[in-house]
Amino acid sequence: MWSPTVIETPPVVLLVDASRNLAGWESEFCDRLFTAMARRKLRLVGAGSLRVSEPEQLNSHRQALESASCLLLVGHGENAAPSAAGELRSQVAWLKANVAGPKLLAVCSWQDYDPALTEELLKAPTGLAPLALAQKSPVTAREAGLFFLKFFSELHLHSGNEMSGRMAWFSWSKAKELLNRRRLGGSFGLRA
């Protein structure tokens, strides 16, 4: 279920696009997701998704990273370009080593995923991310977009000045239910 974890800030989302737009549609999709979140009046960092191609580029965006209480990192899984899955893992490692928590960390890779990274994220809390979301199956862009839009909308709606494990679990349940109602097979796990 959920832990007594509480992050004592309201949900403020930073969408980090680490896809390098390898297939030519990913960055546009991130822009549409960001716009949809803005239309729902979610608290967001920046005027659009933050695009990075290597972890070191995050260093110049420290203010944005510190301003966010929720980091949504999207990239590629194992079947993408040879180094894409490793790059996503490197982005997560850089965030853990260089960004102060506590934050909610959500990680999504297009089409395929790295089960070891998912297990690592969902297994035990870290200083950066006492709350974490990661996919447990390959997901399409549609599944990911619907899930994260619903998750963050519910979290925003039901979290005042803090995010609790209970509210993260509730938001995850609502987003999971949405995918089930639409007969979409994508699966996401939560550590709350």
N, C-alpha and C positions, 0 to 999 in steps of 0.2 A: 504494500500500500504506500504509505508515505511516512516520512520521518518528521520530527519536530523542527526541522531546518527552517529558518526564516532569514531572508535577505532583506535587510532593513532599508530598501529603496524601492520606489515604484518601478514597474517594468518599462524600460527604455531600451529599444532594440537598435542594434547596429547590424546591418546586413553586409556581410563580407563575401564578395564574389571572388573565389580563388580558382575559378574554372579556366581561366585564360581564354575563354570563349573558343575552346578547341573544336567544337562541332558547329560553331557559328550561330547558335541560338541562345546559349546560356546567359550571356550578359543582358540581352533583351528581356529574357524571362525574369532575371533578377530585378531589372528596372520595373517590369510590370508588377511583380510582387511588392516591391517597395511602394509603388503608386497605390496599389490596392490597400496596403497597410495605412498609408497616409489618408486615403479616403475614409477609412474607418476611424480616423482620428487617434491612431495609436501614437504613443510617444516614440519618435525616431531620432537617431543621431544622423546629422548631415542632410543633404538635399537629394541623395540617391545612394545606391549601393556603393560600397567601398571596393574598388577593384585592385587586387594584388596578384602577382604571379609568383612571388617567392616570399618566404617568411620575413626576410630582412626588410622588405618594403613596409611591413606593419610598423616598424620602428618610427617612421615619420608620421604615423597616425596615432600616436600615444594618447593625445588629448581625446580623440574620438573613442578610443578603446576604454579609457578611464571614465568617460561620460556615460557609457552604456552600462546597464545592469543585465542586459541579455545580449549575447553574441550569437548570431545565426551565421555559421560558416558553411558555405556551399562550394563544392568542387567536384572532382571526378573520382570514380571508384576504380576497381582493378582492371576492367576491360577497356579503359580509355588508353590514351597515349602511354607508352611504357613507364614514364615516371609520374603519372598523374596521381595514383594512389599514394605513392610515397610523398608527394608534395603535400597532399591533404594531411597526412600524418605529421609532416614537418611543421605545417601551419599550427596544428593543435599543440605540438610540443613547444613551439615558440610562444604561443599564448600562455601556456601553463608556466613557462619559465620567466616571462617578462611582464605579465599583466597582473595587477593586484585584484584580488577577489574581494568579496564573494560575488559571483555572477551566475546566471543561468547560461549554460553553454549548450547550444543546439548545433549538431553537425549533420550535414546531408551530402551524399555524393550521388551524382546523376547516374541513372541506369543500373549500376552495379554498386556494391559496397564492400568495405573491408570488415569482415566479421571480427577480426582481432581488435581493430580500433573501436568498434561498437562495444565489445566486451570490456575493453579498457575504460571507456567512458562511462559505462553503466555499472561497473563493478564497485568502485569505491570513490567517495568524494575526494576532491583535491582542494588545495587552498584557493585555486581559481574558481572552481565550479562545484559547489555543494549540491546544485541541481543541474541535471544533464539530460539531454534528449539525443537519441541517435537512432538511425534506422536499423531494423532487424531483418530487412529483405531488400532486394532491389526495388527501386521506386521510379515511377515516371515523373516527369516534370509536373504533370497535372496532379498526381497524388501528393507530391511534396508541396506544391503551391497551396492546394486545398487544406492539407493538414496544418501547415505552419500558419496560414492566414487564420484558420479557426482557432488554433492553439493560442496564438498571441492575442487575438481578439478577446477570447474568453479570459485569458490571464489579465489583460488590461481592464476588462469590464469588472472583474471580481476581486482585483487586488487594489487596495487603496494606496497607502504609502509604504507597503512592504509586500514581498512575495513569500509565501509559505510553501512548504512541501505539499500541504493539503490542496492549496489553490493550483499548484502545478499539476498535481494528480487529477484534479477536477477538469482542468483545461485539456489535459492529455486525453481524458476519457471522452470529452465532448468531440475532440478532433478525430479520435479513433472511431467513434460512433458515426461521424459524418462520412468517413471513408467506407465504413461497412454499409451504410444506407445507400451509397452510390455504387455499391458492388465493386469497389476498387480494392486490390489486393495488397497494397503497400502496408508495411508494418513498421511502427516506430516504438522504441522502448524508452522508458523514463526511469531515471533515478531521482527520487524525491525524498 
